[in-house]
Amino acid sequence: MAVTATLVAQFKAIQTGANDFGGPSFTPEVSKIISLTSGTSAGMADIVWCDQRTVASASNDDLDLSGVLTDAFGATVTAVELVALLIINGPASGSANTTNLTIGVGSNPVVGFLGGTNPTIGPVRPGSFVFLGSSDAAGFGAITAGTGDILRIANSSGAAATYQIAILARSA
């Protein structure tokens, strides 16, 4: 199955008011587009996995990225490099969660993009998101079956949380 993908990260703002240059507004824009084709080297990905999942209050959702998950066509996901990761703390319906999520740690964690001894990203507050992407030959995180293949999504206490997740990866 062929994969093509476009990752778009964009920050646009308009701030109005007086400034030293006399202009009425400041309009910064910072953006990056990464286009990926099908394959397993730089600028490529060959695994797509997306889901909407619910994690109970004060619980973890441990995603095994090497040999357990199945994609939309029933193929087993056996990733060795992360290329893109998007996690949204909230369901696609737009309704709001009330608890924070934390990404990382756990048993046999994927840590390449996190660093440190107990690496995490968070809290990812309700309605917030984390988006990472790389077209580099090594991606942004190595996945090692059995020792570094678990992506943990931890929910704080208070209520269940539904989140969306999208992963692009390489199998070699």
C-alpha positions in Angstrom: 0.0 0.0 0.0 1.4 3.4 -1.0 1.6 6.3 1.4 1.7 10.0 0.6 1.3 12.7 3.2 1.6 16.4 3.8 2.4 17.8 7.2 1.5 21.4 7.7 2.5 23.4 10.8 1.4 27.0 10.8 1.3 29.9 13.2 -0.4 33.1 12.1 -1.3 36.0 14.2 -2.5 39.6 13.9 -1.7 42.1 16.7 -2.9 45.6 16.3 -1.7 48.8 17.9 0.8 51.6 17.6 4.5 50.7 17.2 7.8 52.3 16.5 7.5 51.8 12.8 4.1 53.5 12.6 2.2 50.5 11.3 -1.1 49.6 12.8 -0.5 45.9 12.9 2.0 43.1 13.3 1.3 39.9 11.3 3.9 37.2 12.0 3.6 33.9 10.2 5.8 30.9 10.9 5.1 27.8 8.9 6.7 24.5 7.6 5.3 22.0 5.1 6.7 18.5 4.8 5.7 16.4 1.9 6.3 12.7 2.1 6.2 10.0 -0.5 5.9 6.2 0.0 9.1 4.4 1.2 11.5 3.9 4.1 14.2 6.6 3.7 14.4 10.4 4.1 11.3 12.2 2.9 9.2 9.0 3.1 6.8 7.0 5.2 5.1 3.7 4.7 2.9 3.3 7.8 -0.2 5.3 8.6 -2.1 4.7 11.8 -4.9 6.9 13.1 -7.5 6.3 15.8 -9.8 8.0 18.3 -9.4 6.3 21.7 -10.7 6.7 25.2 -8.5 6.3 28.3 -10.2 5.9 31.7 -9.7 8.4 34.6 -6.2 8.1 36.1 -5.2 5.4 33.6 -2.8 4.8 30.8 -3.3 3.8 27.1 -0.1 2.0 26.1 0.3 1.8 22.3 2.7 -0.9 21.1 4.1 0.5 17.8 5.8 -2.7 16.9 3.7 -5.7 16.1 0.4 -5.2 17.9 -1.7 -2.4 16.4 -3.5 -2.8 13.0 -4.0 -0.2 10.4 -7.3 0.7 8.5 -6.7 -2.2 6.2 -6.0 -4.8 8.9 -2.2 -4.9 8.4 -0.1 -5.1 11.6 1.9 -1.9 12.3 5.5 -2.8 12.8 7.3 0.6 12.9 11.0 1.3 13.4 11.0 5.1 13.0 8.5 7.8 13.9 8.0 10.4 11.2 4.9 12.3 12.4 2.8 12.3 15.6 -0.4 14.3 16.2 -2.3 13.9 19.5 -5.4 16.0 20.1 -6.8 16.0 23.6 -10.5 15.8 22.6 -12.8 13.8 20.3 -13.5 14.5 16.7 -17.0 15.6 17.6 -15.5 18.7 19.2 -17.0 18.1 22.7 -14.5 18.9 25.5 -12.6 16.6 27.8 -12.0 17.8 31.3 -8.7 16.1 32.1 -5.1 16.5 31.0 -3.0 14.0 29.0 0.7 13.2 29.4 2.7 11.6 26.7 5.7 9.3 27.5 7.3 7.1 30.2 5.9 3.6 30.9 7.5 0.2 30.3 9.7 0.0 27.2 8.9 3.5 26.1 9.7 5.2 22.8 12.0 7.9 24.0 14.0 9.1 21.1 12.0 12.3 20.7 11.6 12.9 24.4 15.1 12.5 26.0 16.1 12.3 29.6 15.5 9.4 32.1 11.7 9.8 32.6 10.7 11.8 29.6 7.2 13.2 29.1 5.3 15.9 27.2 2.5 17.4 29.1 0.2 18.3 30.5 -1.7 18.4 27.2 -4.7 20.3 28.4 -8.3 19.7 27.1 -8.6 21.0 23.5 -4.8 21.2 23.1 -2.6 19.2 20.8 1.0 18.1 20.2 2.3 17.8 16.7 5.8 16.5 15.8 7.1 15.8 12.3 10.4 15.1 10.6 11.4 14.2 7.0 15.0 13.3 8.2 16.3 9.9 7.4 16.1 8.9 11.1 12.7 10.4 11.6 12.3 11.9 15.1 12.2 8.7 17.2 13.5 5.2 16.9 11.2 2.3 17.8 12.8 -0.9 19.0 10.6 -4.0 19.3 10.4 -5.2 22.9 12.6 -2.5 24.5 11.5 0.8 23.1 8.1 0.4 21.3 5.5 1.7 23.7 3.9 5.1 23.3 2.0 5.9 26.6 -0.9 8.3 26.7 -1.7 8.9 30.4 -4.9 10.5 31.6 -5.1 12.5 34.9 -7.8 11.7 37.4 -11.3 13.1 37.3 -12.9 11.7 34.1 -12.3 9.5 31.1 -10.7 11.3 28.1 -11.2 10.7 24.4 -8.3 11.7 22.2 -7.3 11.6 18.6 -4.0 10.2 17.4 -2.3 10.1 14.0 1.0 8.4 13.3 3.2 8.3 10.3 6.1 5.9 10.5 8.6 3.8 8.6 9.0 0.0 8.7 12.7 0.0 7.9 
